[in-house]
Amino acid sequence: MECLDQQMKVMKVTINAQGGDGLYTDRLLFYLKSQLPLQVNFIKPIRNHVFLLETDSSKYVVKRYSSYRRLKTQMNITADLKKNGFTYTYDFLDFTKGSPLFFEQNFYGIIEYLSPSEHAFTFSLPENRVEGLELLHEFHELSKMLVPKYENKLRKQDLLHKWRGRTATFLNNISFIKFFVQKEIIEYILKWTDWSLNGLEQEYSIKEPNGILHGDLAHHNFLRTKGEELYLIDFDLITIGDTSLDYLQYANRILPHIHWSLDDLADYERLKPFLDSKFFLYGLAFPTDIFREWNRVIREKQYNSPVMMRQLLDLTAGQFYERQQFVKGLQEAVDRLAKK
């Protein structure tokens, strides 16, 4: 759920657009009209598997889930967060008295529509970066009370397994990537990867889960509402584990906006304590964003998009020098910690 109104303007999606997608939307509209006790007027695709539903009286978000277990987990998590005092997220709404919406082999949830502010959340603004960290901290403080209930229901986060898999996929794609990125840059990226993974393996220790991790801290999962309040949304990748992993991901997300400066990263009070952890420093060196985006572009065959490729090449080559200096700083910081 991103800033819905803005997203729809950019996508310019209509119900009958995109061939088969339009037909699917029409069928889904007919199904929802038959199932919901609402005067449904129309639905519009927002992004994959997510739709905006408009009725005579209100708007809702309709989201597709591959299984009832996935849908139920999302409903339970958001409800439990609200009960424990985390109010800055959406509600799932039940218009069918407990009977799930099931259409063409998928389940659908109806989610509260949060009217977006004109001032969208972005990591490019320093005040937004601080505000996002504070909201994440509040989420962790309240969600830790849910660990006993969900420790056997949610997948435990295994960062090393995830990153090894992402690395293997990138390596399989290298022959293609070499057409776009010079050899020397790729070699440096792989050196950072080796240093990071080797260090993570040395420092890795199995810890008891101390919280629930959001797991997808992209800017679009922080939604500023019309009342100028910040909400945390989209818990599809939620796991259980050490909350430092969420802060590691958040740091990786904001680093391009602070020019890959370790000193500037230390200015964030919520992140500063983690910079005394060798595990965290090794994690900051891993090029997770480069691997993620190249793997996705190749998987989804988006390499014919000039806009997409410009963004990807800026991420890989345009920021290379700043990133090279950043990794050097991380290596020096790890050496200092090792001497203590």
C-alpha positions in Angstrom: 0.0 0.0 0.0 1.8 3.1 -1.2 0.5 6.6 -1.5 -2.4 5.3 -3.5 -3.7 8.4 -5.2 -0.2 9.4 -6.4 0.5 5.8 -7.6 -2.7 5.6 -9.6 -1.9 8.8 -11.4 1.5 7.6 -12.4 0.3 4.2 -13.5 -2.7 5.6 -15.4 -4.5 2.2 -15.0 -8.1 1.8 -16.1 -10.3 -1.2 -15.5 -10.1 -2.3 -19.1 -6.4 -1.6 -19.6 -3.6 -4.2 -20.0 -5.7 -6.9 -21.7 -6.1 -9.9 -19.5 -5.5 -7.8 -16.3 -8.5 -5.7 -17.2 -10.6 -8.8 -17.7 -9.5 -10.2 -14.3 -10.3 -6.9 -12.7 -13.8 -7.0 -14.2 -14.4 -10.5 -12.9 -13.1 -9.6 -9.5 -15.4 -6.6 -9.4 -18.4 -8.8 -10.2 -17.4 -11.2 -7.5 -17.0 -8.5 -4.9 -20.4 -7.1 -5.8 -22.0 -10.4 -5.2 -20.2 -11.0 -1.8 -20.0 -7.7 0.0 -22.9 -5.9 1.7 -21.7 -2.7 0.1 -22.7 -0.7 -2.9 -19.5 -1.4 -4.9 -18.9 1.1 -7.7 -15.5 0.2 -9.1 -12.0 -1.2 -8.4 -8.7 -0.1 -9.8 -5.4 -2.0 -9.7 -2.8 -0.2 -7.7 0.0 -2.7 -8.1 0.4 -6.5 -8.3 -2.4 -8.2 -6.3 -3.6 -5.0 -4.7 -6.7 -3.0 -5.7 -8.5 0.2 -4.6 -12.2 -0.5 -4.0 -14.7 2.4 -4.0 -18.2 2.2 -2.7 -20.9 4.8 -2.3 -19.7 5.6 1.2 -16.0 4.9 1.4 -12.8 3.5 -0.1 -11.0 0.2 0.8 -7.9 -1.7 -0.2 -8.4 -5.2 -1.6 -5.3 -7.4 -1.3 -4.7 -10.9 -2.7 -3.2 -13.7 -0.7 -2.1 -17.1 -2.0 -3.4 -19.0 1.0 -5.9 -18.5 3.9 -3.0 -19.0 6.4 -1.2 -16.0 4.9 -4.3 -13.9 5.1 -5.2 -15.0 8.6 -1.7 -14.3 9.8 -1.8 -10.7 8.5 -5.2 -10.2 10.1 -4.1 -11.5 13.4 -0.8 -9.6 13.5 -2.4 -6.3 12.8 -5.2 -6.9 15.3 -2.7 -7.9 18.0 -0.5 -4.9 17.3 -3.5 -2.6 17.8 -4.5 -4.4 21.0 -1.0 -4.0 22.4 -1.0 -0.2 21.7 0.6 0.1 18.2 -2.1 2.2 16.6 -0.1 3.4 13.6 -1.1 0.7 11.1 -4.3 -0.3 9.3 -7.2 -2.6 10.2 -8.5 -5.5 8.3 -12.3 -5.3 7.9 -14.7 -8.2 8.0 -17.8 -7.7 5.9 -18.6 -11.3 5.4 -18.9 -12.5 9.0 -15.8 -14.7 9.1 -16.3 -16.2 5.7 -13.1 -15.6 3.6 -13.3 -14.0 0.2 -12.1 -16.7 -2.2 -11.8 -16.0 -5.9 -10.0 -17.9 -8.7 -7.8 -19.9 -6.3 -6.8 -16.9 -4.1 -8.0 -15.3 -0.9 -8.7 -11.6 -0.5 -8.6 -9.3 2.4 -10.4 -6.0 2.8 -8.1 -3.4 4.4 -8.9 0.0 5.8 -8.0 2.8 3.3 -5.7 5.4 4.8 -6.1 8.7 3.0 -2.5 9.9 2.1 -1.0 13.2 2.9 0.2 15.5 0.1 3.6 15.3 1.9 4.7 11.8 1.1 7.2 10.0 3.3 10.7 9.9 1.7 14.1 8.9 2.9 15.6 11.9 1.1 14.3 14.2 3.9 16.4 14.0 7.2 13.4 14.6 9.4 11.6 11.7 7.7 14.5 9.4 8.3 14.4 10.2 12.0 10.7 9.9 12.2 10.8 6.5 10.5 13.3 5.2 13.0 11.2 6.4 15.9 8.1 4.6 14.5 10.2 1.4 13.9 11.4 1.6 17.5 7.8 1.9 18.8 6.8 -1.0 16.6 9.6 -3.2 18.1 8.9 -2.1 21.7 5.2 -3.2 21.4 5.7 -6.2 19.1 8.2 -7.9 21.5 5.2 -8.7 23.7 3.8 -10.8 20.9 6.9 -13.0 20.6 5.6 -15.8 22.8 2.4 -16.0 20.8 4.0 -16.0 17.4 7.4 -17.7 17.9 6.1 -21.0 16.5 3.8 -19.4 13.9 6.2 -17.0 12.1 9.3 -18.0 10.2 12.6 -17.2 12.0 14.7 -14.7 10.1 17.9 -16.3 8.7 19.9 -13.4 7.3 22.9 -15.5 6.2 20.7 -18.0 4.3 18.8 -15.1 2.6 22.0 -13.3 1.5 23.8 -16.4 0.3 20.8 -17.1 -1.9 20.8 -13.6 -3.2 24.5 -13.8 -3.9 24.2 -17.1 -5.8 21.4 -15.6 -8.0 23.6 -12.5 -8.8 26.5 -14.8 -9.7 24.3 -16.7 -12.0 23.3 -13.4 -13.7 26.9 -12.0 -14.0 27.4 -12.9 -17.7 24.4 -10.7 -18.5 25.3 -7.9 -16.0 28.8 -7.6 -17.6 27.2 -6.1 -20.7 26.2 -3.1 -18.6 28.7 -2.7 -15.8 32.5 -2.6 -16.2 34.5 -5.6 -15.0 36.5 -3.7 -12.3 33.3 -2.5 -10.5 31.8 -6.0 -10.5 35.1 -7.3 -9.0 35.1 -4.8 -6.2 31.4 -5.6 -5.4 32.3 -9.2 -5.1 35.2 -8.4 -2.9 32.9 -6.5 -0.6 30.5 -9.5 -0.7 33.2 -11.9 0.4 34.4 -9.7 3.2 30.9 -9.2 4.4 29.7 -12.8 4.3 33.0 -14.1 5.8 32.7 -11.7 8.7 29.0 -12.3 9.2 29.7 -16.1 9.5 32.4 -15.5 12.1 30.2 -13.2 14.2 27.0 -15.1 13.6 25.4 -16.5 16.7 22.0 -17.9 17.2 20.1 -15.6 19.5 16.7 -16.0 21.0 14.1 -13.9 19.1 13.6 -10.6 20.9 11.0 -9.2 18.5 8.9 -9.3 15.4 10.7 -8.0 12.3 8.8 -6.0 9.7 11.3 -7.1 7.0 10.4 -4.7 4.2 11.4 -1.2 5.3 11.2 0.4 1.9 10.0 4.1 1.9 6.6 3.1 0.5 5.8 1.0 3.6 5.8 4.2 5.7 2.6 6.0 4.8 1.9 9.6 5.9 -1.8 10.0 6.3 -3.9 13.1 5.6 -3.7 14.0 9.3 0.1 14.0 8.9 0.6 10.9 11.1 3.1 8.3 10.0 1.9 4.7 9.7 3.8 1.4 9.2 2.1 -0.8 6.6 2.5 -4.0 4.6 3.6 -6.8 6.9 3.9 -9.5 4.2 7.6 -10.2 4.9 7.1 -10.3 8.7 9.4 -12.7 10.6 10.6 -13.3 14.1 14.2 -12.7 15.2 16.7 -10.1 16.5 15.4 -6.6 15.9 18.8 -5.4 15.0 18.2 -6.9 11.6 15.4 -4.4 10.9 17.7 -1.6 11.8 20.4 -3.0 9.5 17.9 -3.0 6.7 16.7 0.5 7.5 20.4 1.7 7.5 20.9 0.2 4.1 17.8 2.0 2.8 18.9 5.4 3.9 22.7 5.2 3.1 22.3 6.4 -0.5 20.5 9.5 0.8 23.4 10.4 3.2 26.1 9.7 0.5 27.3 6.5 2.1 28.7 8.3 5.1 29.5 6.3 8.2 29.9 9.4 10.3 26.4 10.7 9.3 24.9 7.3 10.0 26.3 7.5 13.6 24.3 10.8 14.0 21.1 8.7 14.3 20.6 7.9 18.0 18.6 4.7 17.2 21.4 3.4 14.9 24.5 4.6 16.8 24.6 1.7 19.4 24.7 -0.9 16.6 27.8 0.6 15.1 29.8 -1.0 18.0 28.7 -4.4 16.6 31.1 -6.1 14.2 28.1 -8.2 12.9 26.2 -5.0 12.1 29.3 -3.4 10.3 29.8 -6.5 8.2 26.1 -6.4 7.3 26.4 -2.8 6.2 29.0 -3.8 3.6 26.8 -6.4 1.9 25.5 -5.0 -1.4 22.0 -6.3 -0.8 20.4 -3.5 -2.8 22.6 -4.0 -5.8 21.9 -7.8 -5.8 18.2 -7.4 -5.1 17.6 -4.9 -7.9 19.7 -6.7 -10.6 18.1 -10.0 -9.7 14.6 -8.5 -9.9 15.2 -6.7 -13.2 16.5 -9.8 -14.8 13.8 -12.1 -13.3 11.0 -9.7 -14.4 12.8 -8.9 -17.8 12.7 -5.2 -17.1 16.1 -4.5 -18.7 14.3 -3.0 -21.8 13.1 -0.1 -19.6 15.4 2.9 -20.0 14.2 4.4 -16.8 14.7 1.2 -14.8 18.2 0.7 -16.2 19.3 4.3 -15.5 18.3 3.9 -11.9 20.0 0.5 -11.6 23.2 1.8 -13.2 23.3 4.8 -10.9 22.9 2.4 -8.0 25.7 0.2 -9.2 28.2 2.5 -10.9 27.1 6.0 -10.1 27.4 5.6 -6.4 30.5 3.3 -6.7 33.2 5.7 -5.4 31.2 6.8 -2.4 30.4 3.2 -1.6 34.0 2.1 -2.0 35.0 4.7 0.6 32.2 3.6 2.9 33.3 0.0 2.8 36.9 1.1 3.6 35.6 2.9 6.6 33.7 -0.2 7.7 36.8 -2.3 7.5 38.7 0.2 9.6 35.9 0.3 12.2 35.9 -3.5 12.4 39.7 -3.4 12.9 39.4 -0.9 15.7 36.7 -3.1 17.5 39.0 -6.1 17.1 41.8 -4.4 18.9 39.6 -3.5 21.9 
